[in-house]
């Protein structure tokens, strides 16, 4: 799952911070975080492990893997955020807007915990409202281009977004069978803290 799911599957502001920190600090710094932030880091890893092992995610990866091989998981993560952002059983449009603004504020309030490079990312995340705009095709296209730009060994012009559009119904079916399982699992994991 991508930024929207990680932030949504947090149970406190500190866990939101931990969910984001996981991707931006080295392993040795993760264990040095305060307990509630560490819980967010642990939840991030639990989300990733559960997602990577779920049969429906394996099926979803088949859409992208012929084109992007090992990067298929990254594109599935972005695709799943699109379906989450449009899942009326989870949140309304207004609630997602509120959620996005809250996450940006939480991250801004904890910038001292992040490396300097994250400030630029957060600036663009807020300016372009990444979390809320995952609901739009153009928002997902933008995110998929970002993944392509970061990938070292992929042609930046690969038609990944075209694959997303061609297989949108299938990917949505995968999401619908996967996300409730993930949500239940993370709820159980959080209760262990």
C-alpha positions in Angstrom: 0.0 0.0 0.0 1.0 3.6 -0.6 0.9 6.8 1.4 -2.9 7.1 1.7 -3.4 3.6 3.1 -0.4 3.8 5.5 -1.7 7.1 6.9 -5.3 5.8 7.1 -4.3 2.6 8.9 -2.8 4.6 11.7 -4.4 4.9 15.1 -2.7 8.1 16.4 -0.8 11.1 15.1 2.4 9.5 16.3 1.7 6.3 14.3 1.2 8.5 11.2 4.7 9.9 11.8 6.1 6.4 12.2 4.4 5.1 9.1 6.1 7.8 7.1 9.4 7.8 8.9 9.8 4.1 8.0 10.6 5.0 4.4 12.9 7.9 5.2 15.3 6.9 8.0 17.8 4.1 8.2 17.0 1.0 10.2 19.4 1.9 13.0 17.4 5.1 13.7 14.0 3.4 13.7 14.5 1.7 17.1 15.6 5.1 18.6 12.1 6.6 18.2 9.6 7.1 21.0 7.3 4.2 21.6 4.2 5.5 19.8 6.2 6.5 16.7 7.9 3.1 16.8 4.4 1.5 16.8 3.8 3.3 13.5 7.0 2.0 12.1 6.0 -1.5 13.2 2.5 -1.1 11.6 4.1 0.1 8.4 6.1 -3.1 8.2 3.1 -5.2 9.1 1.1 -3.6 6.3 3.9 -4.2 3.8 4.4 -7.8 4.9 0.7 -8.6 4.8 0.2 -6.9 1.5 3.2 -8.7 -0.1 1.9 -12.1 0.9 -1.8 -11.6 0.0 -3.0 -13.8 -2.9 -5.0 -10.9 -4.4 -2.0 -8.7 -4.5 -0.1 -11.4 -6.3 -2.9 -11.5 -8.9 -2.8 -7.7 -9.2 1.0 -7.7 -9.8 0.4 -9.8 -12.9 -1.0 -6.7 -14.6 2.3 -4.8 -14.3 5.0 -7.5 -14.0 5.4 -8.2 -17.7 6.2 -4.5 -18.2 8.1 -3.5 -15.0 9.1 -6.9 -13.5 10.1 -6.5 -9.9 8.6 -3.0 -9.7 5.1 -4.4 -10.1 4.5 -4.2 -6.4 5.1 -0.4 -6.3 2.6 0.2 -9.0 0.0 -2.1 -7.4 0.5 -0.1 -4.1 -0.3 3.1 -6.0 -3.3 1.5 -7.7 -4.7 0.3 -4.4 -4.6 3.8 -3.0 -6.8 4.9 -5.9 -9.4 2.3 -5.0 -9.2 3.2 -1.3 -9.6 6.9 -2.0 -12.8 6.0 -4.0 -14.2 3.4 -1.5 -17.4 5.0 -0.2 -17.7 2.2 2.4 -14.5 3.5 4.0 -14.7 7.3 3.9 -16.6 10.1 2.1 -14.9 12.6 -0.2 -15.1 15.2 2.5 -13.6 12.8 5.1 -10.7 12.1 2.8 -10.1 15.8 2.3 -10.0 16.3 6.1 -7.8 13.2 6.5 -5.3 14.5 4.0 -5.0 18.0 5.6 -4.6 16.4 9.0 -1.8 14.1 7.8 0.1 17.0 6.2 -0.2 19.0 9.5 1.0 16.1 11.6 4.0 15.6 9.4 4.8 19.3 9.4 4.6 19.3 13.2 7.2 16.5 13.3 9.6 17.6 10.6 12.5 17.6 13.1 12.3 13.8 13.1 12.7 13.5 9.3 15.8 14.0 7.1 16.0 17.3 5.4 15.1 15.7 2.0 11.6 15.0 3.3 10.8 18.7 3.6 10.8 19.0 -0.2 8.6 15.9 -0.5 6.2 17.2 2.0 6.1 20.6 0.3 5.1 18.9 -3.0 2.7 16.5 -1.2 0.8 19.4 0.3 1.0 21.7 -2.7 -0.4 19.0 -5.1 -2.5 17.4 -2.3 -1.3 13.9 -3.2 -3.4 12.1 -0.5 -6.7 13.5 -1.6 -5.9 13.4 -5.3 -5.3 9.7 -5.4 -9.0 9.5 -6.1 -8.5 10.8 -9.6 -7.1 9.1 -12.7 -4.7 12.0 -13.2 -3.6 11.8 -9.6 -2.7 8.1 -10.0 -1.0 8.8 -13.3 1.1 11.5 -11.6 2.0 9.0 -8.8 2.9 6.3 -11.3 5.2 8.7 -13.2 6.9 9.5 -9.8 7.5 5.8 -9.3 8.9 5.5 -12.9 11.2 8.5 -12.3 12.6 6.9 -9.1 13.1 3.5 -10.6 16.7 3.1 -11.6 16.3 0.5 -14.4 13.0 1.4 -16.0 12.3 3.5 -19.1 10.6 6.6 -17.9 8.0 6.4 -20.7 6.7 2.9 -20.1 2.9 2.9 -20.5 2.2 1.8 -16.9 -0.8 4.1 -16.5 -2.3 2.7 -19.7 -2.1 -0.8 -18.1 -3.9 0.6 -15.0 -6.7 2.0 -17.1 -7.0 -1.2 -19.2 -7.2 -3.4 -16.1 -9.0 -1.1 -13.7 -12.0 -3.4 -13.1 -9.7 -6.4 -12.4 -7.5 -4.3 -10.0 -10.6 -3.0 -8.3 -11.8 -6.6 -7.7 -8.4 -7.4 -6.2 -8.7 -4.4 -3.9 -12.2 -5.3 -2.8 -11.1 -8.8 -1.7 -7.8 -7.6 -0.2 -8.4 -4.4 1.7 -10.9 -5.7 4.3 -8.5 -8.5 5.1 -5.7 -5.9 5.6 -7.8 -3.6 7.7 -8.8 -6.5 10.0 -5.3 -7.7 10.3 -3.9 -4.2 11.2 -6.7 -3.7 13.8 -5.6 -6.9 15.4 -1.9 -5.9 15.2 -2.6 -2.5 16.8 -4.4 -4.1 19.7 -1.1 -5.8 20.6 0.5 -2.5 21.6 
